[in-house]
Amino acid sequence: MQPVTPEVLAWLDAQVARGCSRPSMFKSMLDAGWHAGNAALVMKLTPQERLEWNVPLIAAPLQGSDVLTLAVPTPKLDARGTMIDAGDKWVEVISHRHAPELMVFANLLSPAECDALMEAARPRLSRSLTVDVATGGEELHPDRTSQGMFFSRSENAVVQRVEARIAKLLNWPVVNGEGLQVLRYPPGAQYRPHYDYFDPSQPGTATILERGGQRVATLIMYLFEPEAGGGTVFPDVDVLVAPKRGNAVFFSYAQAHPISATLHGGEPVQAGEKWIATKWLREREFV
């Protein structure tokens, strides 16, 4: 078990600047006593590198920043690896990558379900808040310029149906999910890159975790697509997901740390509006 410190990350940057090869950097970390899975996470090895270098997918718990490896939702793909049984329908996986575990689903929601969620949410929209990690409460933040609201779990028939589908799709209990959040992004609105987990080093995190533990995964569903802009970007892995109506992007983070490579954001809407529904999954029952 190794600490992930600023010094370790600085060492990696220095090796890159010197022109060292990735295999040699990886070997140096192993020679220094690093677990192969942890070294792979810190170096953000590609799936091909993991395969070529015979690196396990499972890492040991990391020390140094209270970074633990948590169980995460794991969708059960069919034999071909392209479809998932979501209970009341089969959902197509149109993109799948590892490190981080990230999937894009096609037609998770029907047009009628998208409309129903937007119409139920519209009268309750207000300026979106972010979690205040200093206190465990909420605050306005300039990085987030959308409007939003939360449904309570199973608040109406559509929400209940969608939550049951998500639970089956992601192989994670309904009760472990936060209430469904609907967000509206008018022209110019965005959400700058951020992490969805709660930073263990912040004083307010302990209070937040009392309600259901750490967040371990996110599902973003696109209810209405803008005419231009509004994609979901993952800067660390150079991935951009188009906000196509009915589709969704799922990603998990077994460790509440930047090595999860789950930094993401909503790009500015350039024309039209973007509506999304977000479901955050906790490690245990959310109350």
N, C-alpha and C positions, 0 to 999 in steps of 0.2 A: 504494500500500500504506500503510495507516494503523495507528497504534497504538490498541489498545483499552485505555484507561487509566481509573482511577477518576474522573479529571477529566471524561472524555467522558461516562461514565455519569451523573455528577452534573449535567452540563450538560443532558442529556436530562430528568432528573427536574425540574430547575429550569424547563425550558420547559413541561413538563406542568403544573407548579404555577402558572405564569403564565397558563395557558389557551391556549397557542399551538396552532394546528392541526397535525395530523400532516403534511399536505402541506407546510406552511411549514417544519417541522422537517427534513423530508427534503430539501427544496430547500436549506436552510442547510448541511446536511452536504455536498451535492453542490458547492455554491459554495465550500466550504472544501477541496475536493479529494478528497472520499471517492469511492471506487468505489461505484457504485449497488448492486451486490450486497452489499458489506460494510455499507453503510448500512442496507440492508434487514434484514440479520441482526441488527445492533445494535438496530434499532428494532422487530424482530420483526413485520415487515409481514405482513399477512394475504394469502392467495392473491388475494383480490379487489383489494387495494391494489396488489400486484405487477402484476396485469393492467391495472388502470386507469392506473398510472403507468409502465407499460412497463419494469419492472425485471427484469433477467436473473436466472435461477435460480442461475447459477454466480457465485461471488464470487472476487475475487483473494485471494492469501495475505495474511493480516493480520500486522502486525508489532507489537512492543511486549510481548508475553507469550509469545513463541515459538509463536504460534498459526498453524498451517499448515492449509491445506485439503487433506484426504485423500480418496482414493477410498473410496467406501462401497458396501456391498451394495445393489443396485438390482433389486428384483423385477420380472419381465417380465409385465405385465398383458396379458390378452387384448384383442381389439379393443373390447369393451364396457367394459373397465376394471373388471370385477367378479370375474374368475377368474384363477388362476395355475396353470400346469402344475408340479406338485411331483414329477414322475417317476412314482410309483406311484399317484397320485391327483390330481384337480384340487381346488384349495382356493379357497373363496369369500372375497372381500374384503368385509367388511360395513361397514367404516369406513376412510376414507383422508383424511388431511390433510397439508398441507405446512407447513414452518417451525414445528416440526420435521417431517421426513418420518416419518409414523406411520401404521401400518396395523393393523387388527384382523382376524384370520383366524377363520373359523368351521370347527369340526370338523377342525382340523389333525391331532389325535390321536384315535384310536378309544377307546372305553371300555376295551377290553382292553389297549391300549397304556398308558393311564393307570394301570391296575391293576398291570401288569407292572413299570412303572418304580417305583411306590410300594413294591411288595413287595420288589423287589431292593434298594431304598435303605433300607428301614426298619431292618434290623439294624445299619446303619453310620452312623446319624444321631448327630450330636453338636452342641453349641452352635455356631452359625454364627460365623465369623470375618469380618473385613473386612481389606482390604489396608492395611498400614502404610506410608503413603507416605514416612515419614521414613527407613525402613530398607529397604523393598522386600520385607519379610516379611509376616506376618499378625498380627492382634491381635483380642482381644475388644473389642466396642464396645457401649455401652449403647443406641445407636440401632438396633441389630439384635438382635432377641430371638427369632429363629427357630432351628430345628434344621436341619442340612443335611449333605450329603455330595457328593462328586464321583465320577462315573464316569470312567474313562479312555476315550479315544476308541476306539470299536468294541469296548467291553468285552464286550458280549453281543449276541445277535441283534437284540433290540428296540432297543438303543441304536444299533447299526449302521444299522438300517432308518430310525430317526428322523433320525439325522445325515445320511444320504443324502437324505432328503426335504427337510430344511432347506437343504442345499447347493443343491438344484435350485430350491427355492422362492425363495431369496434371491439366487440367481445368484452364489454365493460358495464357494470351495473348501472341502471338508471339512477339509483340513489347516490351514486358517486359523481353525478354531474351537477354543476352549478345551473342556475336558472338560465334559460335561453335568452341571449341578449341580441336585440335587433338594433342595427346602426344605419343611419342615413348619412351619406356623404354628398353634399351639394358641390357644384363646381368650385374648385380650389381647395376643398377639404382633403385632409390626409391624416395619416398616423405615422409619424416618423419611426424608424426601426427601433425595436425594443424586444425584450424577452417577456414571456408570459408567466414564467415561474416566479415565485416570491424569493427575493434575495435573502439567503440565510444570514447574511452579515448585518442586516438592517434591524433596528430595535423594534419595529412594529410587526415583524414577520411572525414572531411567536404567537401574537394575538390572532393574526390571520389564520394560522395553521390550526387553531383550535376548532375551526368549523368543518374540517374535513381533510386536514393534512395538506401536503404540497400539491400544486398542480402538476400533472404528469403528461398532459396532451391537450391539443387544441384542434377543433374542427371549425372551419370557416365555410359557411354556405352562402352562395351568391344568389340573392333574391331578385335583383334588378341590375342589369349591366349598363354602364355608362356608354356614351357614344365614343369617348376617348379617355385614356388614362385609367387610373384606379386599380392597377394590377397589384397583386400581393408579391412583394419582393423579399428574397432571402439573400442578403448581401454576402454572407460568408461562403455560400455554396453556388453563387451566381445562378439562382433560379428565379424566374418570374412566372407567376401563375395568372393567366388571364381571368378576369371576373365574368365568366360566362354563366348566364342565368340557369339555375338548377344544379350546377356543378358545385363541388366542394373540394377543399384542400385540408388534409389531415397531417399533423406532425406530432411526434412525441419527444419527450425530453426526460430521460431516465436520471439525469443529474441536473440539479439546479445550479448551473454554472455555464459560463460562455463556451466551454468546450463542447456543450451540447450542439453547437452550430445552428441554433434555432433563432438567431436574430432575424426579425422580420418586420415588415411595415406595409402600410397601405399607401401606394403612390398617389400623388394629387390627382383628383378627378379633373380632367381637362375640358370635358363637355358632357352635359347630361348629369344624371345622378347615379350613384351606386348605393345599393342597399345590400347588407349582409346580415346573416344570423350567425352568432358565434356560440359554440358550446365548449366550455372548459371542463376538463375531467380532473377530479381529485383522486388522491391515492386511497381514500376511504369515504364513507358516507358523508355527504355535504349537508350540514344542518343550518 
